[in-house]
Amino acid sequence: MIRPTIAADTSTVISLADATGLFEPHQLKELSLLLANSLDGSTGSQAFWLTDDDSGPVGMAYCEPERMTDQTWNLQLIAIHPSRQGQGRGTALCTTSSKC
């Protein structure tokens, strides 16, 4: 399932980002701040997307609107848990997040 990220997902998203090995500690803090600023707790973010399975989120994508354009988004981050890579989850996230 692919869905927008909600505030309750924040710690899971940070853990997922950490598991990928792509982030330095200061970058994880920046990601946490970005999530806090994007999520108000009641609705999902149209910029952060998750893919999950029975055990919870296993992948994420972050996109943001291109300034001075209409309906143009930039994919800034995509990360899939190492144990779930190669299963098409990244492709599915790219397809969904491109419709932000």
N, C-alpha and C positions, 0 to 999 in steps of 0.2 A: 504494500500500500504506500502511496505517496501522498503526503499531506503538508499543509503549511505548519511551520513551527509555532508553538505557543510558549508562554512564559514558563510553564511547568517542565518544558523540555530542556531548559538552559543547562542544568548540570549534566544531563545525558549528552548534549551536544558538545560540551567542553570535554567530557570523557572520551567521546568518539574522536574529536579532533586530536586529543593527546595520543590516542591509540594508533593513529596513522603515522606518527613520528614526523609529521610535516611542520610542526609548530614548535618554536622556542617558547620557554615559559612566559616571556613578556608578550609574545603574540597570543598566547592563550588568554592572558589578561585583557588584551585588546579585543579579542573575540567576545569575551564575556561582557565587556562594556558595550560593544556593538549590539549584542543580543539584548541587553538591558534597555538600550535606547530604542530598539526596534519593536519590542514586545510590550504591550500594555497589560497583559494578563487576561484579557477577556476575548480577544480575537487573535487569529493566526496572522503571522506576518506574510505578506506577499513577496518578501525578499528572501526569506529563509525557507527551504523545503527539506523535508526528511523522507527517507524511505525506511520502512521498518519491517520486521518479521515478528514471529511469535514472542521473541525475547526482547523486543523494543527496537529503537532506531539503530540502523546499521550504516546509514549514509546520509550525507547532507549536501546541499547546494546553496549558495548565496548569490543572488543577482541584484543589481541595482539599476535604476533607470539612468539612461544616458541624458545628460543635461541638454536642454534646448532641442529636444526631439520629442516626437509623439510615438509612444508605444515601442521604444527601442530600449532594450535591457542589455546589460553586460554581465556575463557570468564571471564572478570574481573568485569563487571558491567552489570546488567540488571535492569531496572526500568520502571514500568508502572504507569501512573497517577492513583491515587486511584479511580477515577470515571470510569475508563476503565478496571479495573482489573476483572478477571474472564471471559473474552471474548475470550481467546485464543491468545491474542496478544503477550504475553511473549513466548509462545510455538512457534509461528511463527517467532519471532525474533531469538530464539535459533536455529531454523532450518536454517534460512538464515545466521546468523552470523557464524555458523559452517562451512560455505562454503567460508569463507573469503579468 
